[in-house]
Amino acid sequence: MTPGTESMHDNVTTYESLGVRRLINCRGTITIISGSLILPEVKAAMMEAATGYVQLEELMEKVGARLGELMQCEFGLVTNGCAAAICQVTSACMAGDDDAKKARLPDTSGMKNEVLLLKSHQHGYNHAIRMTGASMIEVETAEEFEAAIWETNGSRGCRGPSWSGRGHCSKRHATHMPRRRNPFEIQGLRIGGLTWLGMEGEIFVRYQLDLEATGDEPVVLCGYANGCVGYVPTQEEYDRGDMKWMRRTRFIPAS
């Protein structure tokens, strides 16, 4: 940037030239009042990135992986605001990684396409869900919420800026409601003095270690036997609440 150009840019006051009033932010990071200010290092990164071209698909893949590392989760997704994020997440719940289903949206016929919403959580962002083709089901009490989960055919979730004091279904209700029990098949095969046990999932190694520590005869655990329910955690690991694997299991240890 030449000295003359820099001076010219420093003299430009964008908001004032448009007749837009500045305000003092006493609320926090709120979209409607411009979100947040940009840190100097972020400005520098943006200016550097603006000096060349890249493939956006590759950029999103690399940035998502980096965000996953920083946030200690599977992956990160950059969106243009909260409405875009809600739209993306709802679409992902319905279409998954099926390219044909993605291309059909907002035609959701044959997909998981029902989203639960507390009546007290109605918000302008609801349109970000409806635009995907999803159907919204309103519930009010914990009993209605639980019943709707078992009746719904697809993606489900209650959202809102706050759970406390808004309606009759609290966050505690939603996260501690009774879960239905489904059969979990364990197959056994004995060959001489060796016992093989097959489980339909990816078994945590602690099960094998505990069997080795307590059993008198050798036992071998085999995963992915006649099916897969995702990860099969121990009670200890489930209580730890590591979201990296909890998103990929339908198995909850019985308490």
N, C-alpha and C positions, 0 to 999 in steps of 0.2 A: 504494500500500500504506500503510495507516495505521500509526502508530507501535505501536499495540497489537498489530496483526496481525504486524508484522515481529518484535516481541519474542517472540510465541508461536512463530513458525516457527524462530527462532534457538534456542529451547530444545528443539526436537524432535530427538532423535538416532535416526534411522530404524533403523540397524543394531542399536544396543543395545536398542531397544524390541522388536525381533523376536528378540533373543537370538543375533544373528549376530556372529561374532568378526571384528575387523579384522585385517589382516595387513600386513607390510612387504614390498613388491614388490621383489624382487631379480632378477626374470627379464626384465622388459620388457613390451611390449604383447602380452599373452596373453589370449585371450577368456575362458578358464575362471577367471581371477582378475580379472574385471571390465574387461578391455580396457585402457583408459587413463583418466586423470583429465581432466576438462573444463577447458579454459582459461577465464579470466574473460570474454574477449571472445566465446567461444562460448556461455557461459551467458547473456550479455547478449542475443545474437542469438536464442537459443531463447526467452527470456522475452518479447522483442519479438514474435516470430512467434506466440506463444501468445495474443496479444491480438486476433486476428482470424481470419477464414475465407478460404480461397482454394480454387480448383480444383486438386486434387492433380496432375492430368495436366499442367496448365500449369506448376505448380511444378517437377515433375520435368524437364520440357522445358527450362525456364530454368536450373535448377541444373545439369543435364547439360551444357548449352552453356558455362556458366561454368567448370565443372570441366575441360572440354576446353581452354579457354583457359589455365587455370592449369597444367595438366599437359602442354600442347602436344601434344594428341592430338585425335582426331575428336570424342569425346564422353565424358561420364562418367556412371556409373550408381551411385546410392546404393542400397545394399541393407541389410537388417537382419542383417548378419554374413556370415561367410565361406561358410557352408552355402547361404545364400540366393543369394550371388553365383555359386557353382558351379552351382547349379540354373538360374539365369538364363542364364549363359553357355552351358551345355550345351543348353538349350532353344533359344537363338538359333542355335547351330551347326546344329541339326536343322531348325528351322522357318523360319529366316531372317525375312523381312518378309512372309511369306505368312500372312494372317489366318486362313485356313481351316485351315492346318496347326497354327497356334498353338492354335486352339480344339479340335483333336483330341487334343492331348497329354493324357495319356501314351500314346495310341495312335500309334505311330511307324511303322506299316506304310507302305511306299513312300517313307520319308524316309531321309536319312543318319542312322544311328542306332547306330554302333559307336564306342566310345571305348577307346583303348589305355591300359593301365595297367601300369607295372612291378610285378612281384610284390613287390618290396621296398618299394613305396610304398603298400601297403594301409593304409587309414586309416578312422577313423569317418566321415569326410566322404564316403566312397564312396556312402553312401545318398543324398546330394544329387544324385548322377548317376543312380543307379538309379530314383529317384522320377520322373524325367522320361520314363521309358520306354526309355531307352538301354540297349544291351547292352554289357557291359564285357568286353574281351578282354585277358587277362593275357599279358605277354611278360617275358622275363628277360634275353636277350642282345641285343646290337646287331643281330645277324643276324635274330633273331626279330622285333625291332622293325621293321626295314626291310621284311622280307617281309610283315608284317601290314599295313603302310601301303599297300602296293600291292594287297593282297587285300581290304582293308576297303572297304565301300561308302559310308562317310560320315565324320562328324566324327572327329577323332583327336587324341590328346594324351597326354602323360605328365606327371604332376604329382606333387608331393611337397614336403615342407618342405626337403629337401636332395637334391642330385644326387650329391655327392661321397661315395664310400664306401658307397653303398647299392645293391647289385646290380651286374650286369655291364654295364649300359648307362649310360654316363656322359652328361652334358650335351653334351660334345664329340661323342660318337657321334651323338646325336640331331640336332645342328645341322649336322654336316658329312657326313652320310651321302650317298652318291651319289644324284643326282636323275635321274629318267627324262627323256629328251629327246623332245619332241613336235614335229611339224612346225609351222613358223610361215610362213605364206604371205605372200609379197610379190608384188604384182601390178605390172606395168609397162606404161605406155602412152606412146608417143612421138608428139607432134604437132609437126611442123616441127622447130624447134630446142629444144623444151621437152619434158622428161621428167617424167611423173607416176608416182610410186611409191605404191601403196596398201598399208597395213599394218592388220592386224586388231587394233587396240587404240588407246589414247590415247598418242600418241607424245610423248616429251620433246623440247623445242625444240632441245636440243643436237644432235640428229641433223641437223636442218635447217641449223643454223648451221655444223656441220662440213662438210656437203655444199657449202654456199655458199662456204666458205673454201678448199676443195680442188678443187672441180670447175671445169672450163672452160666448161661449158654449164649453163644454169639447170635445176634439179631441184626439183620441188615434192612434199613428202610429204603424204599424205592419211591420216587416221586412220579407224578404224571401217569399214574396207573388207572387206565380206563376213564380219563377225564382230567379236568383241571379247574379248581375253584380259585386259582390264584395262589398267593402265598399262604402257608399254613404256619402262623406264628405261635409261639408259646404264650401263656398268660402274661408272663413278665414283659415280653416284647410288645404285646398288645397294649398293656397298661402304659408303656413308655410313649406310645402315640407317635411313632415315626411315620410321617405322612408319605415318605418316599415309597413305602411298600403298602401302607394302609389303603391307598387308592386302588391297589391292584389285588384285592382279596375280597371274597365273599364269605370267608371263614372267620368266625369269632369264637374264641375258646369259651366253653361253658364255665360259668362261675359257680 
